[in-house]
Amino acid sequence: MGIIQSKTSLSQVPEHVAIIMDGNGRWATRRAMSRLKGHEQGAKAVREAVKGCRELEIPYLTLFAFSSENWKRPEEEVNHLMGLFRFFIKREMNELNSVGVRVNFIGNISRLPEDVQKLIEYAVDLTQNNSKLVLTIALSYGGQEEIVNAAKRLAEKVKAGDLNPDDICEEEFASSLDTAGIPDPDLLIRTSGEKRLSNFLLWQSAYSELVFLDVLWPDFRKNHLEQAVDEYCNRCRRYGAVSA
């Protein structure tokens, strides 16, 4: 059932949706294609996710595009993915800017090729004043690494005398994460049928509602987003308390 037909309303949709885009390789294998073709098709599904969030008036969308562990993949596949990132930024950024999407990146960007880093800087600068949708792309990102880096930042503040250890709390820690200023995801979706977080937004997803879809990422469409949002809207979020 789609969100338009359900009993839910736009006032109930999640503020922030995060998606683990999984299944490109399997999509290609099932069609006797190379994994590279699967990644190419998966890039097209990103448009569906962005379009769906805009139409449902979801203000924050975060996509897991390339993990810190993905660097272990064959060099040809990694190089192809870098090419897709270049192509996506060059081709899509003007359109995203025209419809009010602000683009943000998290992760160890310094590991990316220098020209990709410059394209990222261009995309962020171009869209920085937009407010219709904040699209965060996780590149060279790992949740554990992010938490370790946040701890190091806080330790440096303590060492410099700028922070009392007793003042470190959840809010202070969150402000040192890559996602500082972005609300935690209300809904975290993973495609392909796999049921794990894979080192994605480990701190931020502490109370996220998790929805696992059997669809492979290249086949993801707006109706799949609606399906996940419907499920989210019909859950009771208690945050450790009891239902009213």
GIFENZI-V911267 format. One record per pair of residues at least 12 apart in sequence whose C-alpha atoms are under 10 Angstrom apart, sorted by the first residue. I is the first residue (numbers start at 0). J is the second residue. Records with the same first field share a line. If there is no record, write none. Layout:
# GIFENZI-V911267
I->J / J
This chain:
# GIFENZI-V911267
0->222 / 223 / 225 / 226 / 227 / 229 / 230
1->221 / 222 / 223 / 224 / 225 / 226 / 227 / 228 / 229
2->55 / 222 / 224 / 225 / 226 / 227 / 228 / 229 / 230 / 232
3->55 / 225 / 229
4->225 / 229
5->225 / 226 / 229 / 232 / 233
6->229 / 232 / 233
7->228 / 229 / 230 / 231 / 232 / 233
8->55 / 229 / 232
9->54 / 55 / 56 / 57 / 232
10->55 / 56 / 57
11->228 / 229 / 231 / 232 / 233
12->52 / 55 / 56 / 57 / 58 / 185 / 186 / 225 / 228 / 229 / 231 / 232
13->52 / 55 / 56 / 57 / 58 / 59 / 184 / 185 / 186 / 208 / 228 / 231 / 232
14->52 / 56 / 57 / 58 / 59 / 60 / 182 / 183 / 184 / 185 / 186
15->52 / 57 / 58 / 59 / 60 / 61 / 132 / 133 / 134 / 181 / 182 / 183 / 184 / 185 / 186 / 187 / 207
16->48 / 52 / 57 / 58 / 59 / 60 / 61 / 62 / 134 / 183 / 184 / 185 / 186 / 187 / 188 / 207 / 208 / 224 / 227 / 228
17->59 / 60 / 61 / 62 / 63 / 134 / 135 / 136 / 183 / 184 / 185 / 186 / 187 / 188 / 189 / 199 / 200 / 204 / 207 / 209
18->48 / 60 / 61 / 62 / 63 / 64 / 184 / 186 / 187 / 188 / 189 / 190 / 199 / 209 / 210 / 211 / 216 / 224
19->61 / 62 / 63 / 64 / 65 / 137 / 187 / 188 / 189 / 190 / 191 / 193 / 195 / 196 / 197 / 199 / 211 / 216
20->41 / 42 / 44 / 45 / 62 / 63 / 64 / 65 / 188 / 189 / 190 / 191 / 215 / 216 / 217 / 219
21->38 / 41 / 63 / 64 / 188 / 189 / 190 / 191 / 192 / 193 / 212 / 214 / 215 / 216 / 217
22->34 / 37 / 38 / 41 / 189 / 190 / 191 / 192 / 193 / 213 / 214 / 215 / 216 / 217 / 218
23->35 / 36 / 37 / 38 / 39 / 40 / 41 / 42 / 190 / 191 / 215 / 216 / 217 / 218
24->36 / 37 / 38 / 41 / 215 / 216 / 217
25->37 / 191 / 215 / 216 / 217
26->38 / 40 / 41 / 191 / 214 / 215 / 216 / 217 / 218
27->39 / 40 / 41 / 215 / 217
33->76
34->76 / 79
35->75 / 76 / 77 / 79 / 80 / 83
36->79 / 217
37->215 / 216 / 217
38->76 / 79 / 80 / 83 / 216 / 217
39->79 / 80 / 82 / 83 / 217
40->216 / 217 / 218
41->64 / 215 / 216 / 217 / 218 / 219
42->64 / 80 / 83 / 84 / 86 / 87 / 216 / 217
43->87 / 216 / 217 / 218 / 219 / 220
44->216 / 217 / 218 / 219 / 220 / 221
45->62 / 64 / 87 / 216 / 217 / 219 / 220
46->91 / 95 / 219 / 220 / 221
47->218 / 219 / 220 / 221 / 222 / 223 / 224
48->60 / 61 / 62 / 219 / 220 / 221 / 222 / 223 / 224
49->61 / 62 / 95 / 100 / 132 / 133 / 134 / 221
50->95 / 220 / 221
51->220 / 221 / 222 / 223 / 224 / 225
52->131 / 132 / 134 / 221 / 224 / 225
53->98 / 99 / 100 / 131 / 132 / 133
54->221
55->221 / 224 / 225 / 228
56->131 / 132
57->131 / 132 / 133
58->100 / 130 / 131 / 132 / 133 / 134
59->100 / 101 / 130 / 131 / 132 / 133 / 134 / 135 / 181 / 182 / 183 / 184 / 185
60->102 / 132 / 133 / 134 / 135 / 136 / 184 / 186 / 187
61->102 / 103 / 104 / 105 / 133 / 134 / 135 / 136 / 137 / 181 / 184 / 187 / 200
62->104 / 134 / 135 / 136 / 137 / 138 / 187 / 188 / 199
63->105 / 135 / 136 / 137 / 138 / 139 / 140 / 141 / 189 / 197 / 199 / 200
64->80 / 84 / 135 / 136 / 137 / 138 / 139 / 140
65->77 / 80 / 81 / 84 / 106 / 136 / 137 / 138 / 139 / 140 / 141
66->106 / 107 / 137 / 138 / 139 / 140 / 141 / 142 / 197 / 198 / 199
67->106 / 107 / 110 / 137 / 138 / 139 / 140 / 141 / 142 / 143 / 144 / 198
68->139 / 140 / 141 / 197 / 198
69->138 / 139 / 140 / 141
70->110 / 139
78->112
81->111 / 112 / 114 / 115
82->115
84->115 / 118 / 119 / 138
85->114 / 115 / 116 / 118 / 119
86->118
88->102 / 115 / 118 / 119 / 121 / 122
89->118 / 119 / 121 / 122
91->122
92->118 / 121 / 122 / 123 / 125 / 126
93->122 / 125 / 126
95->122 / 125 / 126 / 129 / 132 / 134
96->122 / 125 / 126 / 127 / 128 / 129 / 130 / 131
97->126 / 129
98->129 / 130 / 131 / 132
99->126 / 127 / 128 / 129 / 130 / 131 / 132 / 133
100->126 / 127 / 128 / 129 / 130 / 131 / 132 / 133 / 134
101->122 / 123 / 124 / 125 / 126 / 127 / 128 / 129 / 130 / 131 / 132 / 133 / 134 / 135
102->119 / 122 / 123 / 124 / 125 / 126 / 127 / 128 / 129 / 130 / 132 / 133 / 134 / 135 / 136
103->119 / 120 / 122 / 123 / 124 / 126 / 127 / 133 / 134 / 135 / 136 / 137 / 178
104->119 / 120 / 122 / 123 / 134 / 135 / 136 / 137 / 138 / 139 / 140 / 177 / 178
105->135 / 136 / 137 / 138 / 139 / 140 / 141 / 145 / 176 / 177 / 178
106->136 / 137 / 138 / 139 / 140 / 141 / 142 / 144 / 145 / 177 / 178
107->137 / 138 / 139 / 140 / 141 / 144 / 145 / 177
108->137 / 138 / 139 / 140
109->139
110->138 / 139
111->138 / 139
133->181
135->178 / 181
137->177 / 199 / 200
140->177 / 198 / 199 / 200
141->197 / 198 / 199 / 200 / 201
142->176 / 177 / 196 / 197 / 198 / 199 / 200 / 201 / 202 / 203
143->198 / 199 / 200 / 201 / 202
144->198
145->175 / 176 / 177 / 178 / 198 / 199 / 200 / 201 / 202
146->172 / 173 / 175 / 176 / 177 / 200 / 201 / 202
147->176
148->175 / 176 / 177
149->171 / 172 / 173 / 174 / 175 / 176 / 177
150->172 / 175 / 176
151->175
152->172 / 175 / 176
153->167 / 171 / 172 / 174 / 175
169->202
172->202
173->202 / 203
176->200 / 202 / 203
177->200
178->200 / 203
181->203
182->203
183->200 / 202 / 203 / 204 / 205 / 206 / 207
184->200 / 203 / 204 / 205 / 206 / 207 / 208 / 209
185->203 / 204 / 205 / 206 / 207 / 208 / 209 / 231 / 236
186->204 / 206 / 207 / 208 / 209 / 210 / 227 / 228 / 230 / 231 / 232
187->199 / 200 / 204 / 206 / 207 / 208 / 209 / 210 / 211 / 227 / 228 / 231
188->207 / 208 / 209 / 210 / 211 / 212 / 223 / 224 / 227 / 228
189->209 / 210 / 211 / 212 / 213 / 214 / 215 / 216 / 227
190->210 / 211 / 212 / 213 / 214 / 215 / 216 / 217 / 218 / 219 / 223
191->211 / 212 / 213 / 214 / 215 / 216 / 217 / 218 / 219
192->210 / 211 / 212 / 213 / 214 / 215
193->211 / 212 / 213 / 215
194->209 / 210 / 211 / 212 / 213
195->209 / 211
196->209
205->238
206->236 / 237 / 238 / 239
207->231 / 236 / 238
208->227 / 230 / 231 / 232 / 234 / 235 / 236
209->227 / 230 / 231
210->226 / 227 / 228 / 230 / 231
211->227
212->224 / 226 / 227
